[in-house]
Amino acid sequence: MGIFAQLQALFRTPTPPPTPVAPPKVAASMAPVGEERRQRPRVNAREGTRVLIIDDSKTILTVLRKFLRSAGYETSEALDAESGLASLPSQRPELIFLDIVLPGMNGFAALRAIRRDPATRDIPVIMMSGNEQAMEQFFGSRISADDFMKKPFSRQEMFFHIERLLDDQQIPRRAAARHAEA
C-alpha cells in the first residue's frame, strides 16, 4: 500500500451501511404504473372488446395489436386518420387509440370528427404522442379525449390507461358517461 493510500485509510471515516427505505404507501386506485400496479390483478375489458388503433407507425400498431390481442381484445388498425374515420361504421370499435401526429389529418381534427358524429361521440379515445409539444397542446386545449398515453409506453401502462376507462361490466366508457350513470 502506498503512502497516499495509507493516509486515505487513516483519515477516512467509516460510512454506515445504507438503511433500507420502504416505498411510500399508495392507495390501489391511485397506484402509479409500475411496481405497485403489479401487486394487484389487472382488470381487463371483457373478452372480444373491439379496439381501433390509428397510428402511422407500423411498430406502434404491431405492439398495441400484440398487447391487446394477448388479452382477448379484437383489433383493427389504420395508418392515417382519414382511413381510421372511414372504418368506424364497419368496425364499430368500443375503444380508440389515436395518435396525435399523423399524415394528412392530425389526431386533434380526427377526435373532433369523432365527437361531432352522434354514432361515434361516445367511444372512449386514448390519445398518444411521443412529441412533448403535442402533449402540452393536448392538456392545454382540453379537447374531449378520455386519456393520454405518452410514447414510448409499456404493456402495463397501456393496460393501466384502459382500466381507468372500464365500467362495472368491464366495458370501456367515456368519463362523462360513467359519472352520469353513477
N, C-alpha and C positions, 0 to 999 in steps of 0.2 A: 504494500500500500504506500502510495506516495505521500509527501508531506501535505499537499493540498487536500487529499482525501482524508488524512488523519485529522486535520483541522476542521474539515466539514463534519466529520463524525463526532468530534469533540464538542462543537458548538451547536449541533443540530438538536432541536427539541423534539422529543418523540411525539408523533401525532397519534391520537387515539383512533382506534378503528371506527369507521363510519357507523352510525346507528341507523338501522332501517327505519324508514318513514312510511307509514301506512298511507295509501292514497285516500283522498277525502271521500266521504260517503256521498253518493249521488242518488237521488230518487230514481227508480226504474223508468218512470215516464220522462225524466229529464236527462237520462243517461246519454252521454255523447257517444258518437260512433267510436268503437274501439273495444278495449278490454271489458268495460262494464257491460257493453251491449252483448258480448259473447257469453256472459254469465246467465242470461235469461234466454229462453227459447224464442226463436224468430217466429213472428206471426206472418204467414203468407196470405195473399189473396186466395180466394177459392180456386180450386183446380180449373183450368181452362179459361182463366181471365184473359181477355184479348187486349194486347198492348201494341200500339203503333209507335215505331221508332223513326223519327225524322232527323237524319244527320247526314252530312256529306262525307263523313269519314267512314270508309268501309271497316276500319279497325274498330271504331266505336260501335257500329252496327253489329259486328260479329261478337264483340264482347258482351254487349247487352243481350243479344239473342241467346248466347250460351248461358249467361247467368239466369235469364228469365225462363228459358225452356227447361233448364235443370230443376226448376222449382214448380213445373207444371203449367206455366203460362203459355199461351199461344201468341206468337209474334208475327207482325208484318213490318216491312221496312220501306223507307223511301229515302232517296238521296237528295231530295230538294223539297221545299215547302209546297210548290205547286202540285207535284205528283202525290205528296202526302195528303193534301187537302182533297185532291180528286179521288183518292181511295177511301175517304171517310164513309160515304154512303154504302159501299160494298163491304168494307172491313168491319164497320161498326165497333171501333175499339172502346174499351172501358177505361183506358188509361193511355196517355200520350207522353212520350219523352220527346222533347222538341229542342233542337239545337238553336242557339240564337244567331250564330254567324253561318249563313247558308248562301249558296249561289242564287242569284235572282232575288226572289222574295225572302226577306230575313225572318227570323223566328218571331219577332215582335209583330210584324204585319200578319204572319200566319196565325198567331194567337188572337189577334183582333178579329180575323175572319172566322175563327172557330167560335169565339164568343158572340159574334153577331148572328150566327146561324142558329135558329131555335132547335134544330136537330142535334147540334153538337155542343151547344153552350154549356151543358152540364158535365161534360167529360173532364175529369181532372187532368191537368197538364203540369208536368215537371219540366221546367226549362233547364238547359245545360249550356255551359260555355267554359272554355279554358282561357278566354280573354278577360283579363281583370277589368278592363274598361266596360265591357258588356255587363259584367256582374254589377258594377256600380250603377250603370244605367238602368239595369233591371230593378234594383232596390230603390233607386231614385224615382223612377217613373211609376212604380207601384201598379203596374198593369196586372191583369187578373190571372196570373199564373198561380198555381196552387203550391208550388215548391220550386226550389232552385238547387241544382246539383253542379258543383264545380268539377271540371275535368282537370286532371285525371281523377278517377274515383275507384274505390274498391268495391268488391261484391257486398261487403257489409254495409257500406254507405248507401249503395243503391237500394238494398232491401230496407234500410232504415227510412229512406225517403218514401218508399211505397207504404210501409207500415203506418206512417203518420197519416196517410190518407184513407185508411181502411175503417169501415163502419163495423157495427156489431156482427154483421153477416159476412165479414171479410170481403166486402165489395169496395173498390176504390170510389170515394166520393169527394166532391169539392168541399172545401172547408165551410163555405156558406151553407151548403145543403146539409152537412152534418149538424151544424148549430141550429138550423131551422127545425130539424126533426126532434131535437132534444127538448 
